[in-house]
Amino acid sequence: MKKEIKIKVCDYCEKPIFWTFIFRGAEWYCPSCGASRDMFFGKDVEATEELLKLKKSLAIKFGQIRKHLFTGGARKRDCEKCKDEYHIRHLSPQEKKKHDWAMNRLDIIQTT
C-alpha cells in the first residue's frame, strides 16, 4: 500500500508554507502571499509533483533571504546587546542594509 505524502499549504493562496520564527508570534510563513500566522495555520494536502517543485524553488529563494532578516523578536546568540533588546534595535549599518535588501526580496518572491 502506497503511503500518501502530505504537504502544508497556505490557507489563503494554497501554496507551500514554511515553519519559521522570523516573524514574532507567527510560526508559519507563506513566501507566496506574505501571510504569517500561528502554529495552526495552513492545511495538509496531497503533495503533488507541482507543489513539491514549487516548495523547492521557494525554499531556495527564501533560504537566501531569511538569514538577513532581523524582524520582531530576533536575537543573535553571539551579540552582547541582544541580552537586553532585540537585534533589530541595534543593527550595524551592514546588517541594516542586508535586512532592507531581504525585506525587499520578500516582496519580490510574493509577486513571482
GROMACS elastic network, one bead per residue, 0.5 to 0.9 nm:
[ bonds ]
;  ai    aj funct       b0    kb
    4    46     6  0.68673   500
    4    47     6  0.79591   500
    5    45     6  0.83620   500
    5    46     6  0.59572   500
    5    47     6  0.55237   500
    5    48     6  0.85105   500
    6    44     6  0.57975   500
    6    45     6  0.53173   500
    6    48     6  0.86305   500
    7    16     6  0.71852   500
    7    17     6  0.87373   500
    7    43     6  0.80944   500
    7    44     6  0.54276   500
    7    45     6  0.55184   500
    7    46     6  0.62055   500
    7    47     6  0.51169   500
    7    48     6  0.85504   500
    7    51     6  0.79994   500
    7    52     6  0.80179   500
    8    14     6  0.86959   500
    8    15     6  0.82497   500
    8    16     6  0.59536   500
    8    17     6  0.62070   500
    8    18     6  0.81701   500
    8    42     6  0.59962   500
    8    43     6  0.53651   500
    8    45     6  0.63603   500
    8    46     6  0.87814   500
    8    47     6  0.85062   500
    9    12     6  0.86548   500
    9    13     6  0.79664   500
    9    14     6  0.50267   500
    9    17     6  0.52896   500
    9    18     6  0.86717   500
    9    30     6  0.81305   500
    9    41     6  0.87794   500
    9    42     6  0.52966   500
    9    43     6  0.55152   500
    9    44     6  0.63960   500
    9    45     6  0.70712   500
    9    51     6  0.89405   500
   10    13     6  0.56393   500
   10    15     6  0.54419   500
   10    16     6  0.61596   500
   10    17     6  0.58156   500
   10    28     6  0.89366   500
   10    29     6  0.83598   500
   10    30     6  0.63417   500
   10    32     6  0.87594   500
   10    33     6  0.85360   500
   10    35     6  0.78362   500
   10    41     6  0.72789   500
   10    43     6  0.66870   500
   11    14     6  0.57911   500
   11    15     6  0.84248   500
   11    35     6  0.89908   500
   11    41     6  0.68794   500
   11    43     6  0.63891   500
   12    15     6  0.83089   500
   12    33     6  0.79498   500
   12    35     6  0.80159   500
   12    42     6  0.83992   500
   13    16     6  0.88633   500
   13    30     6  0.87340   500
   13    32     6  0.75948   500
   13    33     6  0.67118   500
   14    17     6  0.86794   500
   14    42     6  0.82502   500
   14    43     6  0.83572   500
   15    30     6  0.74688   500
   15    31     6  0.86664   500
   15    32     6  0.66899   500
   15    33     6  0.84740   500
   15    51     6  0.72412   500
   15    54     6  0.79370   500
   15    55     6  0.79702   500
   16    30     6  0.67589   500
   16    31     6  0.81549   500
   16    32     6  0.78905   500
   16    42     6  0.88197   500
   16    51     6  0.69545   500
   16    52     6  0.82756   500
   16    54     6  0.73477   500
   16    55     6  0.55746   500
   16    58     6  0.81327   500
   17    28     6  0.64866   500
   17    29     6  0.55780   500
   17    31     6  0.69435   500
   17    32     6  0.81779   500
   17    35     6  0.89933   500
   17    42     6  0.74614   500
   17    55     6  0.78511   500
   17    58     6  0.89784   500
   18    27     6  0.82264   500
   18    28     6  0.54974   500
   18    29     6  0.52888   500
   18    30     6  0.63842   500
   18    31     6  0.79967   500
   18    55     6  0.88666   500
   18    59     6  0.81550   500
   19    26     6  0.88549   500
   19    27     6  0.55611   500
   19    29     6  0.65071   500
   19    39     6  0.84544   500
   20    23     6  0.76665   500
   20    26     6  0.75788   500
   20    27     6  0.50674   500
   20    28     6  0.56451   500
   20    29     6  0.66020   500
   21    24     6  0.65549   500
   21    25     6  0.76191   500
   21    26     6  0.62911   500
   21    27     6  0.50848   500
   21    28     6  0.74654   500
   21    29     6  0.85620   500
   21    73     6  0.86651   500
   21    74     6  0.83502   500
   22    25     6  0.89209   500
   22    26     6  0.76549   500
   22    27     6  0.77800   500
   22    28     6  0.89599   500
   22    29     6  0.83833   500
   22    66     6  0.75638   500
   22    69     6  0.72030   500
   22    70     6  0.74031   500
   22    71     6  0.61625   500
   22    72     6  0.72670   500
   22    73     6  0.78740   500
   22    74     6  0.70070   500
   23    26     6  0.54838   500
   23    27     6  0.74324   500
   23    28     6  0.86394   500
   23    29     6  0.80797   500
   23    36     6  0.71435   500
   23    37     6  0.87172   500
   23    70     6  0.88339   500
   23    71     6  0.59318   500
   23    72     6  0.56969   500
   23    73     6  0.74384   500
   23    74     6  0.83391   500
   24    27     6  0.80173   500
   24    71     6  0.73719   500
   24    73     6  0.56247   500
   24    74     6  0.80802   500
   25    36     6  0.86502   500
   25    37     6  0.73030   500
   25    38     6  0.64167   500
   25    72     6  0.86414   500
   25    73     6  0.88281   500
   26    29     6  0.72312   500
   26    36     6  0.55371   500
   26    39     6  0.70241   500
   26    41     6  0.89883   500
   27    36     6  0.73334   500
   27    37     6  0.62933   500
   27    38     6  0.52411   500
   27    39     6  0.53974   500
   27    40     6  0.88028   500
   27    41     6  0.84823   500
   28    35     6  0.81791   500
   28    36     6  0.55673   500
   28    37     6  0.54612   500
   28    38     6  0.61981   500
   28    39     6  0.63770   500
   28    40     6  0.85082   500
   28    41     6  0.66849   500
   28    42     6  0.79680   500
   29    32     6  0.89619   500
   29    34     6  0.68405   500
   29    35     6  0.58354   500
   29    37     6  0.66468   500
   29    38     6  0.89813   500
   29    41     6  0.89410   500
   30    33     6  0.58849   500
   30    34     6  0.52196   500
   30    35     6  0.51982   500
   30    36     6  0.62857   500
   30    37     6  0.88676   500
   30   110     6  0.86222   500
   31    34     6  0.52222   500
   31    35     6  0.74735   500
   31    36     6  0.88597   500
   31    58     6  0.70754   500
   31    59     6  0.89626   500
   31    62     6  0.71395   500
   31   106     6  0.68502   500
   31   107     6  0.85446   500
   31   109     6  0.63069   500
   31   110     6  0.58349   500
   32    35     6  0.81332   500
   32    58     6  0.80341   500
   32   106     6  0.88242   500
   32   109     6  0.62997   500
   32   111     6  0.72975   500
   32   112     6  0.76911   500
   33   107     6  0.88448   500
   33   109     6  0.84692   500
   33   110     6  0.51765   500
   33   111     6  0.78638   500
   34   106     6  0.77420   500
   34   107     6  0.78793   500
   34   109     6  0.88880   500
   34   110     6  0.63898   500
   36    41     6  0.82952   500
   37    40     6  0.77061   500
   37    41     6  0.57217   500
   37    42     6  0.86017   500
   38    41     6  0.56575   500
   39    42     6  0.84396   500
   40    43     6  0.85394   500
   44    47     6  0.86781   500
   45    48     6  0.86391   500
   46    51     6  0.88157   500
   47    50     6  0.80993   500
   47    51     6  0.60940   500
   47    52     6  0.63126   500
   48    51     6  0.52030   500
   48    52     6  0.62294   500
   48    53     6  0.86509   500
   49    52     6  0.51489   500
   49    53     6  0.61831   500
   49    54     6  0.86017   500
   50    53     6  0.52434   500
   50    54     6  0.62057   500
   50    55     6  0.86311   500
   51    54     6  0.50397   500
   51    55     6  0.60398   500
   51    56     6  0.85920   500
   52    55     6  0.50638   500
   52    56     6  0.62191   500
   52    57     6  0.86751   500
   53    56     6  0.51609   500
   53    57     6  0.62520   500
   53    58     6  0.86227   500
   54    57     6  0.50998   500
   54    58     6  0.60570   500
   54    59     6  0.84135   500
   55    58     6  0.50871   500
   55    59     6  0.59063   500
   55    60     6  0.86144   500
   56    59     6  0.50306   500
   56    60     6  0.63452   500
   56    61     6  0.88047   500
   57    60     6  0.53126   500
   57    61     6  0.64264   500
   57    62     6  0.85733   500
   58    61     6  0.51205   500
   58    62     6  0.57754   500
   58    63     6  0.81076   500
   58   109     6  0.79278   500
   59    62     6  0.51079   500
   59    63     6  0.56193   500
   59    64     6  0.84920   500
   60    63     6  0.51125   500
   60    64     6  0.64457   500
   60    65     6  0.89757   500
   61    64     6  0.54703   500
   61    65     6  0.67914   500
   61   105     6  0.88255   500
   61   109     6  0.74997   500
   62    65     6  0.51607   500
   62    66     6  0.59739   500
   62   105     6  0.87457   500
   62   106     6  0.77322   500
   62   109     6  0.80290   500
   63    66     6  0.55117   500
   63    67     6  0.71796   500
   64    67     6  0.68869   500
   64    68     6  0.81605   500
   64   102     6  0.85210   500
   65    68     6  0.57582   500
   65    69     6  0.69354   500
   65    98     6  0.89413   500
   65    99     6  0.86476   500
   65   101     6  0.83949   500
   65   102     6  0.51816   500
   65   103     6  0.80844   500
   65   105     6  0.70926   500
   65   106     6  0.75650   500
   66    69     6  0.52876   500
   66    70     6  0.85650   500
   66   102     6  0.72228   500
   67    70     6  0.81647   500
   67    99     6  0.88824   500
   67   102     6  0.86129   500
   68    95     6  0.72700   500
   68    96     6  0.88427   500
   68    98     6  0.57235   500
   68    99     6  0.51671   500
   68   100     6  0.85966   500
   68   101     6  0.82179   500
   68   102     6  0.60426   500
   68   103     6  0.87160   500
   69    74     6  0.84286   500
   69    88     6  0.88612   500
   69    95     6  0.88488   500
   69    98     6  0.77778   500
   69    99     6  0.50979   500
   69   100     6  0.81852   500
   69   101     6  0.89904   500
   69   102     6  0.61983   500
   69   103     6  0.71296   500
   70    73     6  0.78411   500
   70    74     6  0.55121   500
   70    75     6  0.78075   500
   70    86     6  0.84387   500
   70    87     6  0.65487   500
   70    88     6  0.54143   500
   70    91     6  0.84592   500
   70    95     6  0.86258   500
   70    96     6  0.87737   500
   70    99     6  0.65397   500
   71    74     6  0.59324   500
   71    86     6  0.86866   500
   71    87     6  0.83657   500
   71    88     6  0.64889   500
   71    99     6  0.86034   500
   72    86     6  0.74262   500
   72    87     6  0.87917   500
   72    88     6  0.75014   500
   73    85     6  0.86871   500
   73    86     6  0.56239   500
   73    87     6  0.77535   500
   73    88     6  0.82104   500
   74    82     6  0.86932   500
   74    86     6  0.57481   500
   74    87     6  0.59410   500
   74    88     6  0.72225   500
   75    78     6  0.89163   500
   75    79     6  0.77799   500
   75    82     6  0.55097   500
   75    83     6  0.80244   500
   75    85     6  0.78187   500
   75    86     6  0.53360   500
   75    87     6  0.50324   500
   75    88     6  0.81020   500
   76    79     6  0.53916   500
   76    80     6  0.85143   500
   76    81     6  0.89316   500
   76    82     6  0.63181   500
   76    83     6  0.88922   500
   76    86     6  0.84273   500
   76    87     6  0.66570   500
   77    80     6  0.80210   500
   77    82     6  0.75398   500
   77    83     6  0.86224   500
   78    82     6  0.83524   500
   79    82     6  0.54672   500
   79    83     6  0.75706   500
   79    87     6  0.81279   500
   80    83     6  0.58819   500
   80    84     6  0.81850   500
   81    84     6  0.58499   500
   81    85     6  0.65155   500
   81    86     6  0.81500   500
   81    87     6  0.74951   500
   81    90     6  0.76578   500
   82    86     6  0.55538   500
   82    87     6  0.55990   500
   82    89     6  0.89333   500
   82    90     6  0.84858   500
   83    86     6  0.80112   500
   85    88     6  0.83937   500
   85    89     6  0.68498   500
   85    90     6  0.82945   500
   86    89     6  0.57934   500
   86    90     6  0.77356   500
   87    90     6  0.55997   500
   87    91     6  0.62018   500
   88    91     6  0.54337   500
   88    95     6  0.89881   500
   88    96     6  0.81825   500
   91    94     6  0.77993   500
   91    95     6  0.55526   500
   91    96     6  0.56006   500
   91    99     6  0.89283   500
   92    95     6  0.50805   500
   92    96     6  0.60588   500
   92    97     6  0.85689   500
   93    96     6  0.50539   500
   93    97     6  0.62019   500
   93    98     6  0.87189   500
   94    97     6  0.51360   500
   94    98     6  0.63086   500
   94    99     6  0.85722   500
   95    98     6  0.50684   500
   95    99     6  0.59326   500
   95   100     6  0.85088   500
   96    99     6  0.50004   500
   96   100     6  0.60953   500
   96   101     6  0.84950   500
   97   100     6  0.52468   500
   97   101     6  0.61997   500
   97   102     6  0.86634   500
   98   102     6  0.60718   500
   98   103     6  0.86069   500
   99   102     6  0.50251   500
   99   103     6  0.61704   500
   99   104     6  0.86252   500
  100   103     6  0.51426   500
  100   104     6  0.62687   500
  100   105     6  0.86271   500
  101   104     6  0.52033   500
  101   105     6  0.62075   500
  101   106     6  0.87892   500
  102   106     6  0.62780   500
  102   107     6  0.88763   500
  103   106     6  0.51750   500
  103   107     6  0.68185   500
  104   107     6  0.52612   500
  104   108     6  0.65827   500
  104   109     6  0.89866   500
  105   109     6  0.62331   500
  105   110     6  0.86068   500
  106   109     6  0.52092   500
  106   110     6  0.63535   500
  106   111     6  0.89286   500
  107   110     6  0.51450   500
  107   111     6  0.65460   500
  108   111     6  0.52803   500
  108   112     6  0.64775   500
  109   112     6  0.53649   500
